[in-house]
Amino acid sequence: MSSSLLLNETCRFKLKPREEQKKILGELFSTYRSMVKECLENAISMNITSRKRLHESVYRELRMRYMDYPSHYIYTAITMALGIYKSYRRISRRRSNIKPPSIEELETILLNDTHLF
């Protein structure tokens, strides 16, 4: 009998970047926010709740547009957008007058890249 153990780690830290680093981080957050926003808009407009279908509908276009970024940024943007959309659908079934989700200030980047190391 084999059992697998899943370990998730979250690291939170303060960073005092120099101006050049601030610019790079700002650009990264802005780009990631755009990726998640586009994925979320696609999921809402096409009523997609399947990761596979959302991936098929947006991945190629995002990959062409953001070819300078690692592909797992797109993968995690799809995952994050789908999580936001599914959460909205679940809450909207229980309550009325729920506004559709939007990405205004996304300050978290989901990088599930432990498999890369």
C-alpha positions as CSV (number, residue, x, y, z in Angstrom):
1,M,0.0,0.0,0.0
2,S,1.5,3.3,-1.1
3,S,0.4,6.6,0.1
4,S,1.5,9.9,-1.4
5,L,2.2,13.0,0.6
6,L,1.5,16.4,-0.9
7,L,3.4,19.2,0.6
8,N,2.5,22.8,-0.2
9,E,4.7,25.7,1.0
10,T,3.8,29.4,1.0
11,C,6.6,31.9,1.4
12,R,5.8,35.4,2.5
13,F,8.6,37.9,2.8
14,K,9.3,41.5,2.7
15,L,11.4,42.8,-0.1
16,K,13.1,46.1,-0.5
17,P,13.9,46.2,-4.2
18,R,16.0,48.7,-5.9
19,E,14.4,50.9,-8.6
20,E,15.4,48.6,-11.4
21,Q,14.0,45.6,-9.5
22,K,10.8,47.5,-8.8
23,K,10.3,48.1,-12.5
24,I,10.9,44.5,-13.3
25,L,8.6,43.3,-10.6
26,G,5.9,45.8,-11.6
27,E,6.1,44.6,-15.2
28,L,5.8,41.0,-14.1
29,F,2.8,41.6,-11.9
30,S,1.1,43.7,-14.7
31,T,1.7,41.0,-17.3
32,Y,0.5,38.2,-15.0
33,R,-2.6,40.3,-14.1
34,S,-3.3,40.7,-17.8
35,M,-3.0,36.9,-18.3
36,V,-5.3,36.1,-15.5
37,K,-7.8,38.8,-16.6
38,E,-7.9,37.4,-20.2
39,C,-8.4,33.8,-18.9
40,L,-11.1,34.9,-16.5
41,E,-13.0,36.9,-19.2
42,N,-12.8,33.8,-21.5
43,A,-14.1,31.5,-18.7
44,I,-17.0,33.9,-18.0
45,S,-18.0,34.6,-21.6
46,M,-17.8,30.9,-22.7
47,N,-19.0,29.5,-19.3
48,I,-16.0,27.3,-19.1
49,T,-15.4,25.4,-15.8
50,S,-13.0,22.7,-17.2
51,R,-9.3,23.4,-17.0
52,K,-8.7,21.5,-20.3
53,R,-11.3,23.6,-22.2
54,L,-10.0,26.9,-20.8
55,H,-6.5,25.8,-21.7
56,E,-7.5,25.0,-25.3
57,S,-9.3,28.3,-25.7
58,V,-6.5,30.6,-24.5
59,Y,-3.1,29.0,-24.3
60,R,-1.9,29.3,-27.8
61,E,-2.9,33.0,-28.1
62,L,-1.3,33.8,-24.7
63,R,1.8,31.9,-25.6
64,M,2.3,33.8,-28.8
65,R,1.7,37.2,-27.0
66,Y,3.9,36.4,-24.0
67,M,6.7,34.3,-25.6
68,D,9.3,36.0,-23.4
69,Y,7.8,34.6,-20.2
70,P,8.0,31.0,-19.1
71,S,5.0,28.8,-20.2
72,H,4.2,27.9,-16.6
73,Y,3.1,31.5,-15.9
74,I,0.3,30.9,-18.4
75,Y,-0.5,27.6,-16.9
76,T,-0.8,29.1,-13.4
77,A,-2.8,32.1,-14.8
78,I,-5.3,29.6,-16.3
79,T,-5.5,27.8,-12.9
80,M,-5.9,31.0,-10.9
81,A,-8.6,32.4,-13.3
82,L,-10.5,29.1,-13.2
83,G,-10.4,29.0,-9.4
84,I,-11.8,32.6,-9.3
85,Y,-14.6,31.8,-11.7
86,K,-15.6,28.5,-9.9
87,S,-15.6,30.3,-6.6
88,Y,-17.9,33.0,-8.1
89,R,-20.3,30.4,-9.5
90,R,-20.5,28.6,-6.2
91,I,-21.2,31.8,-4.2
92,S,-23.7,33.1,-6.8
93,R,-25.8,29.9,-6.3
94,R,-26.1,30.7,-2.6
95,R,-26.6,34.4,-2.7
96,S,-28.2,36.9,-5.1
97,N,-26.8,40.2,-6.2
98,I,-23.2,38.9,-6.6
99,K,-21.1,41.0,-9.0
100,P,-19.1,39.0,-11.6
101,P,-15.5,38.6,-10.6
102,S,-12.9,41.0,-12.0
103,I,-9.1,41.5,-11.6
104,E,-8.4,44.9,-10.4
105,E,-5.5,44.5,-8.0
106,L,-4.0,41.1,-8.2
107,E,-1.0,41.1,-5.9
108,T,-0.4,37.4,-5.8
109,I,1.3,35.3,-8.4
110,L,0.6,31.6,-8.2
111,L,3.7,29.9,-9.2
112,N,3.4,26.2,-8.7
113,D,6.8,25.5,-10.1
114,T,8.2,23.2,-7.4
115,H,8.2,20.5,-10.1
116,L,10.8,22.5,-12.0
117,F,13.5,22.0,-9.3
